[in-house]
Amino acid sequence: MRKRLAIAIPILLVAAMAALLWPFFVPGLDAAEPMLAADGDGAVYLAQNRTETYRVAENRPGSPDSRLLRRGASYVYRVDENGKISAAHRDDVEASGAETIESSRISAIASHGGNIYYIRETTGSRTRWTLVETDADLRNQREVFSGDYAVIKVITALSSDEGHIFLTGRSEDGASVRALAWTADAGEEVAGEPAVYAVGEAPEGDSVRAAVCAGGGSVYAAMQSGGVARFRNNEAIYLLDSGAGGALAAGEGRVAAVSGSGDGVYLETGALRMTPLDTGESLSENLPVRGVFPQAKSVWILAGGDGGTLVRAGGDGTFSEIAAPAVSLEAYLALRWFKSSLFNIPVLVLGGLLIVFALAALLCRRFFLCIAAGFSCAVLIFLAVSCAVVWRFVGKTDAELQLDALYSTFTFGGALAVLIIAAVCLCSLRGLSGIRDLTRQIKAFADGRFDVDGAPPGKGDIGEMRRTVTEMGVSLAIKQYEMNDMANSFYRFVPRGVERLLDRSSIMEIGSGDVTALKDDLCIVSVVNGEHVQKQTDSRTFMSFVNYCFSWIYSGVKTHKGMLLSGDFHLSALSVLFSSRAGSDAADGLRFGASLLGHGGAGIQGLPSPAFFLMMHHAEFLYGIAGTEDKAFPFIASSETGFLSTYAQKLHVLGIKMAATEQYIRKIAEDPACGGMERCSRYIGIISSDDGSHSYKLYELLNCHSNSERDLRLSYDGKLQEAIMLFYRNDFYLARTGFSSILKQNAGDGLARWYIFACEHFFDIGDLSGVNYNLFAIDEA
């Protein structure tokens, strides 16, 4: 770690010095393009371009070996009439994704309606030009329109008059000129696509080198022959035959041209001619002209030389030369940087102490102290520099505050803060790598997996956390084992899932007296030959028979997502719940009955085969936990289930294995999950208690029979229902005839045989005043 710090610290210091000295590498006025624009307040706007390209390797699969990227920046800045820079804007276009921008530059600039407009040209994978609008303080930029080079191949100038903004250019070979125009009065927003304003063709034998539009339907062009021509209505008129072919500019209705040698300026004065402007001997000899911008009563001149010079030529022939250092953007930014650095020396000292403290904490493996110190240092420096900027520029203009805040605060303070954060993060990365393992381990604990890895805990803060997490995992694993063991012990004596019925989160929260009222689907399972087996076998064999019966029932309950309600096993009646509370539905209850009744034998040699009977009912019942704190048991209270279970043995004697009440049949008919299973049933009669508190219509469910038996019973179900209706109407003779015909079709139908005996019984007694139509009523008489 110490060796890595010895290498990393010098590299970071060099990077910090490069970032802090960055303003010295901003180009000065000597790199300004021959483009100017002026507003009505006497300020002039200049543009500078520094665009370079470099090639980087591309390592992604399927990508080319290398690609070109862009670096550098273009500037637009304002100089007032005293030579002071009062606002600046850096225009950047970065490459993103697969896009490669080989070059981006500002090619033209103009003033219109209190705003500044410039043309940004980009070439590469997306070659285009964009008209950009900014306010007079260069603070807010807006892209007005982005176009291609279909109409204008080479852009040469951007100009304006009172109601238009003109983009002027020529064809690639210079044979023609074009001018596009946006219509916008002063104060109105420029928007939409431009219209073609003027078109001109160069005379034969000559070609256009540069062009500018001054409004009025005219386009002025600097020709290859050295002259200046005016194009109007596709007619070219030479205003100057030779001598002025260097550069053209237009502003406030005037057109200016620079001679090819840079020693003179010509102004268009009407009468189809251009007259020279007396620039003075010193200007001509020492400062060659590079660009001009005409105004109504003066002309701005950009002259060459070390650092560049701005000259303002008045209408009376006087010249105002602005010294180069006053307008040097490089010197301006460097001066601001020096003021910011001197002011923040106490902040730098405090930040350095925090960095030393952070490195000491890192070497001692106190990683959290290291991170806290590093981030505190970064935030302190950034806030201090920001406050210094605000304090230093109290009373200054918004433009001055904007430029200084951009390059002092976000270059100096921001760069230093980012470097400190990066240094602390890089140095702490290895030490904090154990956090990922801890996070993964804690996520496993949250998922209920308490296995811990056997890696050594290590030293320092991370090692202490790892040791603590390992101990916590062991404790949780022991606790989970004890809880699971206790819950499994409880579930051996109470129904599994009882906590869901009682609205408790776990079985540990259930207490004596908890009760709930339910109305749901119940399946009452009876082993009808249980008493017979108990009488015919010894105790050990009978207990094996009971265990076998329960294992079959419990296996079916788990398979079909049911829930046992009672805590003990009664051969006469075992209640099973099939509902959404148990995660199942009525169709699962029907499938459970079919699988239980179709198991096909005892399955264990030497044990009698259990005879199951199932009664399906949609019942109301109370379910809860009764007892004391020392001893408790689940109970189910329902007079309906107790009454229905008494008919299990009698119905089984008739060959009925699975029956259902009318309430249950209605329920499965309304449940889409049952898929019409109610149609695989037949009505068999009614049962009721002596006091009249219970009365039910019973149906036989045929899905537990073989396919042939089920189809046979469904084939004569119409005859059976007709015979039962005759029975209820006391027409016992015809009813007996109907039941007899059914026995001829299926001699094993015990229900038809019972109805024949009932018809003969009531037919013989003669007195029909006390007829009881309940099933098995004649057996109880």
C-alpha positions in Angstrom: 0.0 0.0 0.0 2.8 2.4 0.9 4.5 1.8 -2.5 1.3 2.5 -4.4 0.8 5.7 -2.4 4.4 6.8 -3.3 3.6 6.4 -7.0 0.0 7.8 -6.9 0.7 11.0 -5.0 3.2 12.5 -7.5 0.9 11.6 -10.4 -2.1 13.3 -8.7 0.0 16.4 -7.9 1.1 16.7 -11.6 -2.6 16.3 -12.7 -3.7 18.9 -10.2 -1.0 21.4 -11.4 -2.1 20.8 -15.0 -5.7 21.5 -14.1 -4.9 24.6 -12.2 -2.6 26.0 -14.9 -5.1 25.2 -17.6 -6.2 28.9 -18.1 -2.7 29.8 -19.3 -3.3 27.6 -22.4 -6.4 29.4 -23.5 -5.6 31.1 -26.8 -5.3 34.9 -27.0 -6.7 37.4 -29.5 -4.0 36.5 -32.1 -6.0 33.2 -32.7 -9.2 35.1 -33.3 -10.9 34.4 -36.6 -11.5 37.5 -38.9 -15.1 37.5 -37.6 -16.7 40.4 -35.7 -20.1 41.6 -34.7 -21.1 44.7 -32.9 -24.3 45.8 -31.0 -25.8 49.3 -30.5 -24.0 49.7 -27.2 -20.6 50.0 -28.7 -19.4 46.5 -27.8 -17.8 44.2 -30.3 -18.0 40.3 -30.3 -15.1 38.1 -31.5 -14.8 34.4 -32.2 -11.8 32.1 -31.7 -11.4 28.5 -32.9 -9.0 25.9 -31.6 -10.1 22.5 -33.0 -7.8 19.5 -33.0 -8.3 15.8 -33.6 -6.5 12.8 -32.1 -6.8 9.1 -32.6 -7.5 6.6 -29.7 -7.5 2.8 -29.7 -10.8 1.0 -29.6 -10.9 -2.3 -27.6 -14.5 -3.2 -27.8 -15.3 -6.4 -29.7 -16.6 -5.8 -33.2 -15.4 -2.2 -33.2 -12.7 -0.7 -35.6 -9.1 -0.6 -34.4 -9.3 3.2 -33.7 -11.5 6.2 -34.0 -11.1 10.0 -34.2 -12.2 12.2 -31.3 -12.3 16.0 -31.0 -10.7 18.2 -28.4 -10.2 21.9 -28.0 -12.8 24.6 -27.8 -14.3 27.6 -29.6 -14.9 30.9 -27.8 -17.2 33.9 -28.3 -16.5 36.9 -26.1 -17.5 40.5 -25.9 -15.1 43.5 -25.6 -16.6 46.9 -24.6 -15.5 50.2 -26.1 -12.9 50.5 -23.3 -11.2 47.3 -24.3 -12.4 45.2 -21.3 -13.7 41.7 -21.7 -17.1 41.7 -20.1 -18.6 38.3 -21.1 -17.4 35.0 -22.7 -18.9 31.7 -23.8 -17.1 28.5 -24.6 -18.8 26.5 -27.4 -18.1 22.8 -27.1 -19.5 19.9 -29.1 -18.5 16.5 -27.7 -18.5 13.1 -29.4 -21.1 10.7 -27.8 -21.7 7.0 -28.4 -20.5 5.8 -31.8 -20.5 9.3 -33.3 -17.2 10.7 -34.4 -16.9 14.5 -34.7 -13.6 15.3 -36.5 -14.0 19.0 -36.4 -16.2 21.7 -34.9 -15.8 25.4 -35.4 -17.6 28.8 -35.4 -17.6 30.1 -38.9 -19.7 33.2 -38.8 -21.1 35.7 -36.2 -23.7 38.5 -36.3 -25.7 40.8 -34.0 -29.5 41.1 -34.4 -32.2 42.5 -32.2 -30.1 42.6 -29.0 -29.0 39.0 -29.4 -25.9 37.4 -30.9 -26.1 34.7 -33.5 -23.3 32.4 -34.7 -22.9 29.5 -37.1 -21.4 26.3 -35.6 -20.1 23.9 -38.3 -19.3 20.2 -37.5 -17.8 17.7 -39.8 -17.3 13.9 -39.4 -19.9 11.2 -39.1 -22.6 14.0 -38.8 -21.7 16.9 -41.1 -24.0 19.8 -40.5 -24.3 23.5 -39.6 -26.2 25.0 -36.7 -27.5 28.5 -36.1 -27.0 29.3 -32.4 -28.6 32.2 -30.5 -27.2 33.7 -27.3 -28.1 36.9 -25.4 -25.9 40.0 -25.2 -24.2 38.6 -22.0 -23.5 35.3 -23.7 -25.2 33.5 -20.8 -28.1 31.5 -22.4 -27.6 29.6 -25.7 -30.4 28.2 -27.9 -30.0 26.2 -31.1 -32.3 27.9 -33.6 -31.9 25.7 -36.7 -29.7 22.8 -37.8 -29.2 22.2 -41.5 -27.1 20.5 -44.1 -25.2 21.8 -47.2 -27.8 21.1 -49.8 -28.2 24.7 -50.8 -25.0 26.3 -49.6 -21.8 24.3 -49.9 -19.4 26.8 -48.3 -20.6 29.2 -45.6 -18.9 32.6 -45.8 -20.9 35.1 -43.7 -23.7 35.7 -41.2 -25.3 39.2 -41.3 -28.5 41.0 -40.5 -30.6 44.0 -41.2 -33.7 45.4 -39.4 -36.0 42.5 -40.2 -33.8 39.6 -41.3 -30.8 37.4 -40.5 -28.9 36.2 -43.6 -26.7 33.2 -44.0 -24.5 33.7 -47.1 -22.3 31.2 -48.9 -21.2 29.9 -52.3 -21.1 26.7 -54.3 -18.1 24.5 -53.9 -16.5 25.7 -57.2 -17.5 29.4 -56.6 -19.7 29.5 -59.6 -22.7 30.8 -57.7 -23.7 32.5 -54.4 -26.7 31.8 -52.2 -28.3 33.7 -49.3 -30.8 32.1 -46.8 -32.9 34.4 -44.6 -34.8 34.1 -41.3 -37.5 36.8 -40.9 -37.4 38.3 -37.4 -38.0 41.8 -36.3 -36.2 43.2 -33.2 -37.5 41.6 -30.0 -39.0 38.6 -31.8 -37.8 35.0 -31.5 -35.9 33.6 -34.5 -37.3 30.2 -35.4 -38.2 27.9 -38.3 -36.5 27.0 -41.5 -34.8 29.8 -43.6 -36.0 30.8 -47.0 -33.8 31.3 -50.1 -33.3 35.0 -50.2 -31.0 35.6 -53.1 -29.2 33.6 -55.8 -26.5 34.8 -58.1 -24.2 33.3 -60.8 -20.6 34.4 -61.2 -19.6 35.9 -64.6 -17.8 33.6 -66.9 -14.1 33.5 -66.3 -14.4 34.5 -62.6 -15.6 32.8 -59.4 -16.8 33.7 -56.0 -14.4 33.4 -53.0 -16.5 34.9 -50.2 -19.9 36.5 -50.1 -22.1 38.5 -47.6 -25.7 39.7 -47.8 -26.6 43.2 -46.6 -30.3 43.1 -47.3 -32.2 44.9 -50.0 -32.1 41.8 -52.2 -28.3 42.2 -52.8 -25.4 39.8 -52.2 -21.8 41.2 -52.2 -19.0 38.8 -53.2 -15.2 38.9 -53.1 -14.1 37.4 -56.5 -11.1 35.4 -57.3 -10.0 38.1 -59.7 -9.5 40.4 -56.6 -12.6 42.6 -57.2 -15.9 43.0 -55.3 -19.2 42.4 -57.1 -22.8 43.0 -56.2 -25.4 40.3 -57.2 -29.0 41.4 -57.6 -31.7 39.7 -59.6 -29.0 37.3 -60.8 -27.0 40.2 -62.3 -23.4 40.8 -61.3 -22.0 44.4 -61.2 -18.4 44.9 -60.2 -18.1 47.7 -57.6 -14.3 47.3 -57.3 -12.3 45.8 -60.1 -9.2 44.8 -58.1 -7.4 45.5 -54.8 -10.1 44.4 -52.3 -10.4 40.7 -52.1 -9.4 39.8 -48.6 -12.6 39.7 -46.6 -16.1 41.0 -46.6 -18.5 42.1 -43.8 -21.9 43.7 -43.5 -23.6 45.5 -40.7 -26.4 48.0 -40.2 -26.9 48.4 -44.0 -23.2 48.9 -44.8 -20.7 46.6 -46.6 -17.0 46.7 -46.0 -14.2 44.9 -47.8 -10.5 44.3 -46.9 -7.9 44.5 -49.5 -6.0 41.3 -50.4 -2.8 42.7 -49.0 -4.5 43.8 -45.8 -3.4 47.4 -46.1 -6.8 49.0 -46.8 -10.5 49.0 -46.0 -13.2 49.8 -48.6 -16.8 50.8 -47.9 -19.8 50.5 -50.2 -21.2 54.1 -50.5 -23.8 53.6 -53.2 -23.6 54.8 -56.8 -22.3 51.3 -57.7 -18.8 51.9 -56.2 -16.7 51.2 -53.1 -14.5 53.9 -51.6 -11.3 53.4 -49.5 -11.3 54.2 -45.8 -8.3 56.2 -44.7 -6.8 53.8 -42.1 -3.7 55.8 -41.4 -0.1 55.2 -42.1 0.8 53.5 -38.8 -2.1 51.0 -39.2 -1.2 50.2 -42.7 2.5 49.6 -42.0 2.4 47.8 -38.6 -1.0 46.2 -38.2 -2.3 44.5 -41.4 -6.1 44.3 -41.5 -7.6 40.8 -40.9 -11.3 41.6 -40.5 -13.8 44.4 -40.4 -17.3 45.1 -39.2 -19.1 48.2 -40.4 -21.6 50.2 -38.3 -23.8 53.1 -39.2 -21.2 55.7 -38.0 -18.0 53.7 -37.5 -16.0 50.7 -38.5 -14.5 48.1 -36.2 -11.1 46.7 -37.6 -9.4 43.5 -36.4 -5.7 44.0 -37.1 -2.8 41.5 -36.9 0.2 41.5 -34.6 1.3 40.0 -31.3 -1.9 39.3 -29.4 -4.0 41.1 -31.9 -5.4 44.6 -31.8 -8.9 46.1 -32.2 -9.2 49.5 -33.9 -12.4 51.6 -34.1 -12.5 54.0 -37.1 -14.9 56.9 -36.6 -16.9 58.7 -39.3 -14.6 61.8 -38.8 -11.5 59.8 -39.7 -10.3 59.4 -36.1 -9.0 56.0 -34.9 -9.2 54.4 -31.4 -6.6 51.7 -30.9 -7.2 49.2 -28.1 -4.1 47.7 -26.6 -3.6 44.0 -27.1 -3.2 43.0 -23.4 -6.6 44.6 -22.5 -8.4 42.2 -24.8 -6.3 39.0 -24.4 -8.6 36.3 -23.2 -5.6 34.3 -22.0 -4.4 37.1 -19.8 -7.9 37.8 -18.6 -8.4 34.2 -17.4 -4.9 33.9 -15.9 -5.5 37.1 -13.9 -8.7 35.7 -12.4 -7.0 32.5 -11.6 -4.2 34.2 -9.7 -6.7 36.3 -7.6 -8.7 33.2 -6.8 -5.6 31.2 -5.8 -4.2 34.0 -3.5 -7.5 34.4 -1.8 -7.8 30.6 -1.1 -4.4 30.0 0.5 -5.9 29.4 3.9 -8.4 27.0 2.3 -5.5 25.1 0.6 -3.6 24.8 3.9 -6.7 23.4 5.7 -7.4 21.1 2.7 -3.8 19.8 2.8 -4.1 19.0 6.5 -7.3 17.1 5.8 -5.6 15.1 3.0 -2.7 14.2 5.4 -5.2 13.1 8.0 -7.0 11.0 5.4 -3.8 9.3 4.2 -2.8 8.6 7.8 -6.3 7.0 8.4 -5.8 5.0 5.3 -2.4 3.6 6.4 -4.0 2.7 9.7 -6.8 0.9 7.9 -9.4 3.2 9.3 -11.1 3.4 6.0 -14.3 5.2 7.1 -12.3 8.0 8.7 -10.2 8.3 5.5 -13.3 8.6 3.3 -15.0 11.1 5.7 -11.8 13.3 5.8 -11.3 13.2 2.0 -14.9 14.1 1.2 -14.9 16.8 3.9 -11.8 18.3 2.3 -13.4 18.3 -1.2 -16.6 19.9 0.0 -14.7 22.5 2.0 -12.6 23.6 -0.9 -15.5 23.8 -3.3 -17.7 25.9 -1.0 -14.8 28.2 0.0 -13.9 29.0 -3.6 -17.5 29.6 -4.4 -17.9 32.0 -1.5 -14.7 33.8 -2.5 -16.0 34.4 -6.0 -19.2 35.9 -4.7 -17.4 38.1 -2.2 -14.8 39.3 -4.7 -17.3 40.3 -7.3 -19.8 42.2 -5.2 -20.8 45.2 -7.3 -19.5 43.7 -10.5 -21.7 43.0 -13.6 -23.5 39.7 -14.1 -21.3 39.0 -17.1 -18.1 39.5 -15.1 -19.4 37.3 -12.3 -20.5 34.6 -14.9 -17.1 34.4 -16.6 -15.1 34.3 -13.4 -17.5 31.7 -11.7 -17.2 29.5 -14.8 -13.4 29.4 -14.9 -12.3 30.1 -11.3 -14.9 28.1 -9.3 -15.7 25.2 -11.5 -12.1 25.0 -12.9 -10.1 25.5 -9.8 -12.4 24.5 -6.9 -14.3 21.9 -8.9 -11.2 20.3 -10.4 -9.4 20.2 -7.1 -12.4 18.7 -5.3 -12.8 16.0 -8.0 -9.1 15.2 -7.8 -9.3 14.8 -4.0 -12.4 12.6 -4.2 -10.8 10.4 -6.9 -7.5 10.1 -4.9 -9.3 9.0 -1.7 -11.6 6.6 -3.6 -8.7 5.0 -5.5 -6.6 4.6 -2.4 -9.5 3.2 -0.5 -10.8 0.9 -3.2 -8.6 -2.1 -2.2 -9.2 -1.6 1.5 -13.0 -1.3 1.0 -13.2 -4.3 -1.3 -14.4 -6.4 1.6 -17.6 -4.3 1.7 -18.9 -6.2 -1.4 -18.5 -9.5 0.4 -20.2 -8.1 3.5 -23.1 -6.8 1.4 -23.5 -10.2 -0.3 -23.4 -11.9 3.1 -26.0 -9.6 4.6 -28.3 -10.1 1.5 -28.1 -13.8 2.1 -29.1 -13.3 5.8 -32.1 -11.2 4.6 -33.1 -14.2 2.3 -33.0 -16.5 5.3 -29.7 -18.2 4.4 -27.3 -18.0 7.4 -24.3 -19.9 6.0 -21.1 -17.9 6.6 -17.9 -18.3 4.6 -14.7 -19.4 6.2 -12.5 -16.5 5.0 -10.4 -14.8 7.7 -11.9 -11.5 9.0 -8.8 -9.4 8.4 -7.7 -6.2 10.2 -9.1 -2.7 10.7 -12.6 -1.5 10.3 -13.6 -4.0 7.6 -12.1 -6.9 9.6 -14.1 -5.8 12.6 -17.3 -5.6 10.6 -16.6 -9.0 9.0 -16.1 -10.6 12.4 -19.3 -9.1 13.7 -21.3 -10.2 10.7 -19.9 -13.7 11.0 -20.9 -13.9 14.6 -24.4 -12.6 13.8 -24.8 -15.2 11.0 -23.9 -18.0 13.4 -26.4 -16.7 16.0 -29.1 -16.3 13.5 -28.5 -19.9 12.1 -28.8 -21.3 15.7 -31.9 -19.3 16.3 -33.5 -20.4 13.0 -32.7 -24.0 13.7 -34.4 -23.7 17.1 -37.4 -22.0 15.7 -37.8 -24.5 12.9 -37.4 -27.4 15.3 -40.0 -25.9 17.6 -42.4 -25.1 14.8 -42.1 -28.7 13.4 -42.8 -30.0 16.8 -46.0 -27.9 17.0 -47.1 -29.0 13.5 -47.0 -32.6 14.6 -50.0 -31.9 16.9 -51.8 -29.0 15.2 -52.8 -28.5 11.6 -50.1 -27.0 9.3 -51.2 -23.6 8.2 -53.5 -22.9 11.2 -51.9 -19.5 11.6 -53.3 -18.3 8.3 -56.9 -19.2 9.4 -56.4 -17.2 12.6 -54.7 -14.2 10.9 -51.4 -14.7 12.7 -47.9 -14.3 11.2 -46.5 -17.4 12.8 -47.6 -20.3 14.9 -45.7 -18.8 17.8 -48.3 -16.0 18.0 -51.3 -18.2 18.4 -52.8 -18.3 21.9 -55.7 -19.9 23.7 -59.0 -18.3 22.9 -58.1 -17.3 19.3 -61.2 -18.0 17.1 -62.5 -17.2 13.7 -65.9 -17.7 11.9 -65.6 -19.2 8.5 -67.9 -20.1 5.6 -66.0 -22.2 3.2 -65.7 -25.5 1.3 -65.3 -28.6 3.6 -64.6 -32.2 2.7 -65.7 -34.6 5.5 -63.7 -37.8 5.1 -64.9 -41.0 6.8 -63.4 -44.5 7.0 -66.6 -46.4 7.1 -65.1 -49.8 7.8 -63.0 -48.6 10.7 -65.1 -50.1 13.5 -65.3 -53.4 11.6 -61.5 -53.6 11.2 -61.0 -52.8 14.9 -63.2 -55.7 15.9 -61.6 -58.1 13.5 -57.9 -57.3 14.2 -55.6 -56.9 17.2 -54.5 -53.5 18.5 -51.2 -53.4 16.7 -52.7 -54.3 13.3 -55.5 -51.8 13.8 -53.0 -49.0 14.6 -51.1 -49.9 11.4 -54.4 -49.6 9.6 -55.1 -46.2 11.1 -51.6 -44.9 10.2 -52.1 -46.2 6.7 -55.4 -44.5 6.3 -54.0 -41.2 7.6 -50.9 -41.3 5.4 -53.2 -41.7 2.3 -55.4 -38.9 3.4 -52.5 -36.6 4.4 -50.7 -37.3 1.1 -53.7 -36.3 -0.9 -54.3 -33.2 1.2 -50.7 -32.0 0.6 -50.9 -32.8 -3.2 -54.1 -30.9 -3.7 -53.2 -27.9 -1.3 -55.9 -28.6 1.3 -55.7 -28.0 5.0 -56.5 -30.4 7.9 -58.6 -28.6 10.4 -58.7 -31.0 13.4 -55.7 -31.7 15.6 -56.6 -35.4 15.9 -57.7 -38.2 13.6 -61.3 -39.5 13.8 -62.1 -42.4 11.5 -65.8 -41.3 11.5 -65.2 -37.7 10.3 -62.0 -35.8 9.4 -62.6 -32.2 8.1 -60.4 -30.9 5.3 -60.6 -27.3 4.1 -60.2 -26.5 0.4 -60.3 -22.7 -0.2 -58.2 -19.7 -1.0 -57.2 -19.5 2.7 -55.4 -22.8 2.1 -54.1 -21.9 -1.3 -56.6 -24.1 -3.2 -60.1 -24.0 -4.7 -63.2 -26.2 -5.0 -61.7 -28.1 -8.0 -58.8 -29.2 -5.8 -61.3 -30.8 -3.4 -62.9 -32.8 -6.2 -59.6 -34.0 -7.5 -58.6 -35.0 -3.9 -61.7 -37.1 -3.6 -61.2 -38.8 -6.9 -57.5 -39.7 -6.1 -58.3 -40.9 -2.5 -61.2 -43.2 -3.6 -59.2 -44.5 -6.6 -56.1 -45.6 -4.8 -56.9 -49.2 -5.6 -56.3 -51.3 -2.5 -54.5 -51.3 0.8 -51.0 -51.1 -0.7 -49.5 -52.9 2.4 -49.7 -56.7 2.6 -51.6 -58.0 5.5 -53.8 -54.9 6.1 -57.4 -54.6 5.2 -58.3 -52.1 2.5 -59.8 -48.9 3.8 -63.3 -47.9 2.7 -63.4 -44.1 2.3 -66.5 -42.0 2.0 -66.4 -38.3 1.3 -69.1 -35.7 1.9 -68.5 -32.3 0.3 -70.3 -29.3 1.8 -70.1 -25.4 1.8 -70.5 -25.0 5.5 -70.5 -22.4 8.2 -68.3 -23.2 11.2 -66.2 -21.8 14.0 -62.5 -22.6 14.2 -60.2 -21.8 17.1 -57.8 -22.8 19.8 -59.2 -23.9 23.2 -57.4 -24.7 26.4 -55.1 -23.0 28.8 -51.5 -21.6 28.6 -50.2 -25.0 29.5 -52.4 -27.1 27.3 -54.3 -26.2 24.2 -55.9 -27.9 21.2 -57.6 -26.9 18.0 -61.3 -27.4 17.6 -64.0 -27.1 14.9 -67.6 -26.4 15.9 -70.2 -27.1 13.3 -73.5 -28.9 13.8 -73.8 -29.3 10.0 -70.7 -31.4 9.7 -71.7 -33.5 12.7 -75.2 -34.2 11.1 -73.8 -35.0 7.6 -71.2 -37.4 9.0 -73.9 -39.7 10.4 -75.0 -40.6 6.8 -71.6 -41.8 5.7 -72.1 -45.5 6.6 -75.6 -45.6 5.1 -74.7 -43.9 1.8 -71.6 -46.1 1.5 -73.9 -49.2 1.8 -75.8 -48.0 -1.3 -72.5 -47.9 -3.3 -72.1 -44.1 -3.1 -68.5 -43.1 -2.4 -68.7 -39.4 -2.7 -71.7 -37.1 -2.1 -72.2 -33.4 -2.0 -74.9 -31.0 -0.7 -76.8 -28.6 -3.0 -74.8 -25.7 -1.5 -71.5 -27.3 -2.7 -72.9 -28.1 -6.1 -74.0 -24.5 -6.5 -70.6 -23.3 -5.5 -68.6 -25.4 -8.0 -71.1 -24.4 -10.7 -70.1 -20.7 -10.1 -66.4 -21.4 -9.9 -64.7 -21.2 -13.4 -61.8 -23.3 -12.1 -64.2 -26.3 -11.8 -64.8 -26.4 -15.5 -68.4 -27.8 -15.4 -67.6 -30.6 -12.9 -71.1 -30.1 -11.4 -72.5 -31.8 -14.5 -70.8 -35.0 -13.5 -73.2 -35.5 -10.6 -76.8 -36.8 -10.0 -79.5 -35.8 -7.5 -80.2 -38.7 -5.1 -82.6 -37.3 -2.5 -83.0 -35.2 0.6 -82.0 -35.7 4.3 -83.2 -33.7 7.3 -83.0 -33.8 11.0 -85.9 -34.6 13.3 -86.2 -31.1 14.7 -86.0 -29.6 11.2 -82.8 -27.6 12.0 -80.9 -29.3 9.1 -82.3 -30.1 5.7 -80.1 -30.8 2.6 -80.5 -32.0 -1.0 -77.8 -34.6 -1.7 -76.0 -35.3 -5.0 -73.8 -38.2 -5.8 -70.4 -37.1 -7.4 -69.5 -39.5 -10.1 -65.9 -38.4 -10.9 -64.6 -41.0 -8.4 -66.1 -44.0 -10.5 -64.5 -45.6 -13.5 -65.3 -44.0 -16.8 -67.6 -46.9 -17.8 -69.5 -46.8 -14.6 -69.8 -43.0 -14.6 -71.1 -43.0 -18.2 -73.6 -45.8 -17.4 -75.1 -43.9 -14.4 -75.3 -40.6 -16.4 -77.0 -42.4 -19.3 -80.1 -43.3 -17.2 -80.0 -40.2 -14.9 -83.1 -38.8 -16.6 -85.1 -41.9 -15.7 -83.8 -41.7 -12.1 -84.8 -38.1 -11.7 -88.3 -38.8 -13.2 -88.7 -41.8 -10.8 -87.7 -39.7 -7.8 -90.2 -37.0 -8.7 -92.9 -39.7 -8.9 -91.8 -40.9 -5.5 -92.2 -37.3 -4.0 -95.7 -37.2 -5.6 -96.8 -40.4 -3.8 -97.1 -42.3 -7.1 -95.2 -45.2 -5.7 -96.4 -47.7 -8.3 -95.0 -45.8 -11.3 -92.0 -44.8 -9.3 -91.2 -48.5 -8.5 -91.6 -49.4 -12.2 -89.0 -46.6 -13.0 -86.5 -47.8 -10.4 -87.0 -51.4 -11.5 -86.1 -50.5 -15.1 -82.9 -48.8 -13.8 -81.9 -51.9 -11.9 -82.2 -53.9 -15.2 -79.6 -51.5 -16.7 -77.3 -51.5 -13.7 -77.9 -54.2 -11.1 -75.2 -52.6 -8.8 -77.1 -49.3 -8.3 -77.9 -49.5 -4.6 -79.8 -46.2 -4.7 -82.4 -47.5 -7.1 -82.8 -50.7 -5.0 -83.4 -48.6 -1.8 -86.0 -46.5 -3.6 -87.8 -49.8 -4.7 -88.0 -51.0 -1.1 -89.3 -47.5 0.0 -92.0 -47.5 -2.7 -93.2 -51.0 -1.7 -93.2 -49.9 2.0 -95.4 -46.9 1.4 -97.5 -48.8 -1.1 -98.2 -51.5 1.5 -99.1 -49.3 4.5 -101.9 -47.6 2.5 -102.0 -44.5 4.8 -99.9 -41.8 3.1 -100.6 -39.0 5.5 -97.3 -39.6 7.4 -95.0 -40.2 4.4 -91.3 -39.2 5.1 -89.4 -38.7 1.9 -86.0 -38.5 3.6 -83.4 -41.0 2.6 -83.3 -44.0 5.0 -86.5 -42.8 6.7 -88.0 -46.3 6.3 -84.9 -47.8 8.1 -85.6 -45.7 11.1 -89.4 -46.4 11.2 
